[in-house]
């Protein structure tokens, strides 16, 4: 039977566009995937030019997409390369509505799943609907392949879940767990109290500086939010377990890649803020787990990558040698498959993190978490300093009583007002620099103590990443700051 590849991704909000296109967000030359609003049109560039599925179709894959797709502009048609879909913009946890379609048999139509109570005693739950639909599609595909002899096709399943998002609303909104997990026991009932929790900072972006202390009521509600998110993920655990069981029952588990990841982190009081709109590690770091042929088990990797690398890497795993010209990401398959590659792990690398503000005075849990001049472009990078005995002077800094210290694992952030400088044509309004090796919780902004020459290099590197396309982006991602 042909090799089978399954991809399981939890993806949402702006990063979904990055995942589905392999492009960075906003670029002044109009190439970026967020430079034009996605519309429900077959001829729209996102679907006609940039959408990932056609490339798997060209590799003879059957493609299914299930669950949350985009916040807006979702297709009322099957995009090129997609064979089956059940999608929405996130929708409701309970009795959700989806657009469903199967190529050559079921034209697109809207379906509301609200008929579960009679048979289960509970409302229909989003994660269960998505999980059941995707697993049924996989089983149908496997059964069809078993009847095709030498013409069997591999498959690609994109499974995107609403959990653990909150069900938006006033005051203190929460995630909604499956009704059968509503009273489940959660061993950790208090949100993580990291060193930067409820922390006052005087040298960060003004929005972080201006936060009032987290009150007892806000902390209590944030703990409830944390518990609700954990409970909502119990259904995700069930779905993953069922997926693995189906593949194991069909003797396909050892021949399948499964990737599990998310779209963003989340603050629950870190720097006295709540949500996911900041440049700090609590917001931008995400889990990613992968299993499959050639992947070492029980190994943690320090490889640095972003959502823009996912589809190019999966195409590489599926056998495509060239990254599509429209994509900015890297194929990291060779770094993940086989023996641990220390070059991939520790070589100089740089990634771009982007955020365009949701609007002015956005409030969550009584704290403003976003304003227009909180839009940022960030450079996350590692510099290996191959010759440690002769590190250039500009990489050293001293802070308080520490030093001289050498920068190796860093973040550089520029803040702008997206209403007037979306394309980063002018000097930033504010800058943050963090040494993540010595300061993983980002308590000290090193903006005023690093070497001016290094600050200039960081600014130039970020500008190159913002304006690159395709191969030039990959060259920037695979190099540090001194090169260029």
N, C-alpha and C positions, 0 to 999 in steps of 0.2 A: 504494500500500500504506500502511496505517496506520503512524504513527510508532512506532518500536520503541525501548524503553529497556531496557538491560541494566545491572544493578548487580552489581559484583563486590566483595564485602567479605570480609576476613579478620577474623573476630570470635570472641572466646572469653571465658571466665570470666564475672565479674559484669557486665561491660559488654555482653555479649550481650543480657541482659535489657533494658538501657537502649536498645540499638539497636532491638530488636524491638518495644518499646513506645513509644519516644519520651518516656519518663518518667525523671525523676531517681530516684536509688536509694531512699533511706530518708527518709520524712517523718513527723513525729509525728501528722499527721492521718489516716494510713492510706492516703493517695493514692499514695505512692511504690511503684514496681514491686518493690522488695525488702522491703516491709513485710510481705508474706505469702509464705510459701514456695510456689513454683510446684509444682503437682501434675499428674500425668497424668490430667486430667479435662476432658471437653468443657465442663463448666459452671464450671470454675475461672475466676476473674476475669481472669487473665492471658490465657487463650485466648478466653474468652467476651466480654470487654470491651475489652482493651488491645492485642491482637495486631494487628500492622501490616497483614497480608495482606488483610483484608476491605476496606480502603480502596482498595487497588489493584484488587481485584475489582469494586468499585463504579465504577471508572474503565474497566472492560472490559478489564483486563489479565489475561493468563494468568500465574500465579505458580508458580515452582519454587524449592524450598529444598534445598540440597545441602551435606553436610558437618557440621561441628561445630555443634550447635544450642545446648543448655544443658548445664551440668554435671550437672544432675538435673532430674527432672520433664519429661523430653522426651515428646512425645505419641505414643501408640500409635494415633493417629487422624490424619486429615488436618485440620489447623486450618481454620477458615472462611477462604475466599479462596485457599487453597493448592490447586494442581492436581496437583502431583507433588512427592514428597519422597524423599530418601535422606539420613538423618540419624543422628547418634549424639551421645554426650557427649564426643567427642574420641577415645575408644577407643585402639587400638594403631596404630602406624605400619604394622606388617606383619600381613597377613591380617586386616584389620579387620572388624568386624560393624556393620551398619547396619539401621535400620528403613526399609523402602521401601514406597511406595504411589503409585498413580495414580488420580485421581478417576474414578469410573464404570467402572473396568476392573480394577484390581489392589488388593485390600484390603490393609491394612497387614500386613506380616510381617517377621520378622527374617531377615537373610541374612548369612552369613559368607563373605567373599571369600577363599578359600584354594585356588583352583584355577589359579593363574597359572604355577606352576613348570613344568608340562608344556609349555606353549607359549612361555614367555619365558625359562625357566631361572632365574627369580627369584621370591621370594614376592610376593604381591599387596601393593602399596604404597598407603597411604591417599590421598596427593595424586593419584595417577594414577586411582584408583577414582573419587574425587570429580570430578576434571576430566573424565574420559571420560563419566561419567553426565550431568554438567551440559551438556557440549557436544553429546552425543547428543540430549538433550531439546531444546536450542535448535534443532538441525538438524531434528528432527521437527516442531517448532512452525513453523519457517519453511516447510517443505514443505507442511504443512497449510494455512498461510496462502495459499500460492501457488495453492491450489485453491479458495479461498473468495471470490474476486473482491472485492467491496466489503465483505465481512464480516470482513476480516482483523483480528486482535487484536494489540495490542502485547504485549510480554512483559517480565517482571521476574524476574531470576535472582539469588538470594542464594547465593553460593558461599563457604563458610567452611572453612578448612583447619587441620589440626592443626599443621603446620609454621609457625614454627620452635620450637614448644614442646619441652620436654624430655620424654623418656620417664621418668617419675618412678621413683625408686628410691633406695637408700642410697648413702652416700659421695659420689661425684661424677657424678651422672646427666648424660646428654647428649641432644641431639636425635639422631634416627636419619634419616640421608639415604636417598634411594632407593638400593637396592643397586648400581645402575649408576653412581651418583655417589660411592660410598664412597671410591674412590681418586682422585677428581678433585683437580686442583690449585687451591688457594686462594691468591691473590696476597698477601692480608693474613692472615698466620697468627697475629698477636698481637692480642688484644682491645684496643680503644682505651684509651690511657693519657692520659686527660683530666686537667686540673689537680686535680680532686677524687678522682683514683684513689689508693687506699691513703692517704687523707688523714685526719689526726687533727683533730677539731673539738671545741672546748670549750664552744660556746654553742648547739649544736643539741639536738634531742630526746635524752634520755638514752641511747636505744638506739644512736644514731650516736656519741655520746661514748664509749660503753663498748667499742667494737670493738677487738679486738687487731689488730696489723698483719697484712696479707696475707702469708702465708709463700710461699717459693719454690714449694713443692708446690701450694699453692692457686692461685697465679698460673698455673702450668703447666697445671693442670686447667681453669682458667677460659679460658685460651687455646684448649684443646681443645674446650671447650664452644662458644666463639665460632666456631671452624672448623666444628663439626658443625651449628650453626645456619645458617651460610652455605651449607653443602652441602645442607641440607634445603630451602633456598629455591631451589636450582637447579631443582627439579621445579616449584616455583611459577612460576618464569620460563617454563618450558616450557608450563604450562597457560595463562598469560596470552598467550603467543605464539600458541598454538593457537586461543584464543578470538578474538583479533584476526584471525587468518587466516580463520576460519570467517565472520566478519562481512564481511571484505573480499571473500571469494569470492562471497558472496551480495549484494554491493553494498549492504550495510547499515551499514558502519562509520561513514560520515558521518552516519548517522541514529540513532546509538546513544550513550547515555551509559555510560561505564565508570568506575567509582570503585574505587580500590584503596587500602585502608587497613589498620590493625591495631588491636588492642585495648589495647595498653599498650607501654611501653618495657621496659628491662631493665638492671639494674646488673650489671657484671662486675668488681666491686672498687671502685666509686665509694663514697666514705665508708666503705671497708673492708666493704662489704656486697654480697650477691649476691641477685638476684631482682627482684621488681617490686612490692613492697608499701609503698613509701615515697612521700612527697609531693614528692620532688625531681624536677627536670625529666627526669633520665635515666629515670624510671619513667613519668611521665605524658605526655610528649611523644610523638607518633606521626606517622608519615608519612601523608599523604593526597594522592593524585594523581587527577585527573579529566580526562577528555577527552570531547568530544561537541559537538553543535551549539551554537554561540555561545560556546564556551569558548576563550579566547585560548591560543595555544600558547606554550610556553617562557616562561611567566610564573610567578613565585613570589608568593604572596599572604601578607600578614601578618594576614589575617582570622582572628579568634579564635573558635573554636567547639569543640564537644565531640560525643561520640556521640549525645547527646540531640537534636542538630540534624539528624542524618542523614535519618531517615525524613520529618520535615516538609519538608526541603529536596527530597528525591526526589519526594514527592507534589506539591510545587510545580512541579518539572520535568515531571511527568506531567500537569499541567494543573489540579490541584485548587487552588481559590482560598482555601479556608478550612482552617486547621489543625484537626484533630480536637480536640474538647474534652478528651479524656483525655490529650493530649500537652502536655509542658512545653517542648519545643524550639522553635527558630525556623526559619522558612523562609528560607534564605540564598540561594535560587536567583537572585534579582535581583542579589546581590552577586557571583555567579560567572559569570553569562551576560552577554555583551555587553562593552562597553568597561569598562575598569577604573574602579570606583566608589570614589573617594577617601574618600567619606563612610563607606562600609562598611569600608574599610581602616583608617582612622585615628580614627573616632569612639569615644567612650567605650564600653567594653563590659566585661562581667563574666561569668565562668563559674564554675560550682561543680564542685569535684573531691571525690569522696567515697570513703572506704575503711573497711570494717568488718573488723576483724582476723580472720585465719584461726584463731587460737588462741594459747595460751600457749607461749612458748619454741619457736617454729618455727625450724628450723635448716637452712641450705643452705651447703654448702661450708665446714663447720665454723664458720660465723658465724650467730648468732641474727639473723634478719631480721624477726621479727614477734612481738609480744606483745599482750595485750588492750588495754593502755593506749597502744598505737601506732595505734589507730583515729583517723582524722582527717577533718575537714572543711576544705577549703581554698578560698580565694577567689583566683582568678587574674584580674587586671583591668588595664585601661589607662585612664589619665586623661589627656585630651588637653590640658587647660589652654589653652582657646581664646585667652585673653588672656594671653600669656606675660609681659607687662609688669606684671601685677598678680596673680601667683599668690598665693593665700592663704598666710599664714605656716605653717599646719600642714602644708603639703606639703613644707617644707624640713627637711633633717636634715644633721648633720655626723657623720662617722665617721673616727676616727683623724685624719689630717692633711687629709682631703678635706672639702670643703664650702665654702659651703652647697650642697647638692645638692637637686634637685627630683625627687620621686617621679613617675614616669610609667608604668612597666611593672613591676608588682609582684605578689608572691604573699604571702598571709596565711594561716597554717595554725594551726588549733586541734586539740590532741590530747586525747582522752578515753579512758576505759575503757569499751569497748562493752558489757561485762557489766552495768554499773551506770548508765551515762549514754548509752545509745545514741541518744537523741533530743535530745541537746545542751541539756538543761534547766538544767545547772549550769555554773559557771565552768570553763574549760578547765584541764587539768592543766599543759600547756605550750603556748607560743606561739612560732612562727617567723615572721619577716618578712624578705623578700628583695627587693632592688632588682635586677631581672633585666636592666635596661639597663646597669648598671655592674658587676654581679656575676652573669654568666650561669651560673657554676658553683656558685653559692649557698654561697660560702665564709664569708660573714659574716651572722650573724643580727642584724637591726637592731631587734629587739624592745625593747631598752632605750634606744635613742637617738631613735626617732621621737616626734613630738609626741603627748602623751596624748589630745588631741582627735581626731587622726587615728586613733589606736588604737581609740577609742570608735566612730568612724564605720565602721571595718572590722568591728568586732564586730556592729554593727547591720546592716550590709549582709549579712554572712554569715547572720545569723539570718533575715533576710527571704528570702534564697535557699533556706534550708532549709525554710521554711514556706510557700512560694508554691505555686500550682497554675495550670497553663494559662497564660492571658494575663498574670497577675501575674508569672509566671516570665519571660515574654518581656520584660516591661517592665524587670525587674531586669537581665536579660542585656544589654539595649540601653542601659543607663545606667551611669555611673561610680559613685563612692562618695559624692560630695557631694550628689547628688540622692537623694530618697527621703523 
